[in-house]
Amino acid sequence: MRLLRRLWRDEQGQDLVEYALLMVLIALALTVGMRTLGCAISNVFSNAGANMTVVTT
């Protein structure tokens, strides 16, 4: 029982867990942002390529 009380009050690893969660959230946001940005860039180049083929033919 004393072990459980000591573990409940111990805050030694709390900062590490908070930083790890923050890094996971940042990585998730970057992944979603990059995926959205990648689709937008792909659409721009597809439109540019389609317009170039129309002009040359």
C-alpha positions as CSV (number, residue, x, y, z in Angstrom):
1,M,0.0,0.0,0.0
2,R,2.9,2.4,0.8
3,L,4.3,1.7,-2.6
4,L,1.1,2.7,-4.3
5,R,0.9,5.9,-2.3
6,R,4.5,6.8,-3.1
7,L,4.0,6.1,-6.9
8,W,0.8,8.3,-6.8
9,R,2.7,11.3,-5.3
10,D,5.9,10.8,-7.4
11,E,6.0,13.4,-10.2
12,Q,9.5,12.6,-11.5
13,G,8.6,11.3,-14.9
14,Q,5.7,13.7,-15.5
15,D,7.6,16.2,-17.6
16,L,9.0,13.5,-19.9
17,V,5.5,12.2,-20.6
18,E,4.2,15.7,-21.3
19,Y,7.0,16.5,-23.8
20,A,6.4,13.1,-25.5
21,L,2.7,13.9,-25.9
22,L,3.4,17.3,-27.2
23,M,5.9,15.9,-29.8
24,V,3.3,13.4,-30.9
25,L,0.7,16.1,-31.4
26,I,3.1,18.3,-33.3
27,A,4.1,15.3,-35.6
28,L,0.4,14.5,-36.2
29,A,-0.3,18.1,-37.1
30,L,2.7,18.3,-39.4
31,T,1.6,15.0,-41.1
32,V,-1.9,16.3,-41.8
33,G,-0.5,19.7,-43.0
34,M,2.0,18.1,-45.3
35,R,-0.6,15.8,-46.8
36,T,-2.9,18.7,-47.5
37,L,-0.1,20.9,-48.9
38,G,1.0,18.0,-51.1
39,C,-2.4,17.6,-52.6
40,A,-2.6,21.3,-53.3
41,I,0.8,21.4,-55.0
42,S,-0.1,18.3,-57.0
43,N,-3.2,20.0,-58.3
44,V,-1.3,23.2,-59.2
45,F,1.2,21.2,-61.3
46,S,-1.5,19.1,-62.9
47,N,-3.4,22.2,-64.0
48,A,-0.2,23.8,-65.3
49,G,0.7,20.7,-67.3
50,A,-2.8,20.4,-68.7
51,N,-2.7,24.1,-69.8
52,M,0.7,23.6,-71.4
53,T,-0.6,20.7,-73.6
54,V,-3.6,22.7,-74.7
55,V,-1.4,25.6,-75.8
56,T,1.1,23.4,-77.8
57,T,-1.5,21.4,-79.7
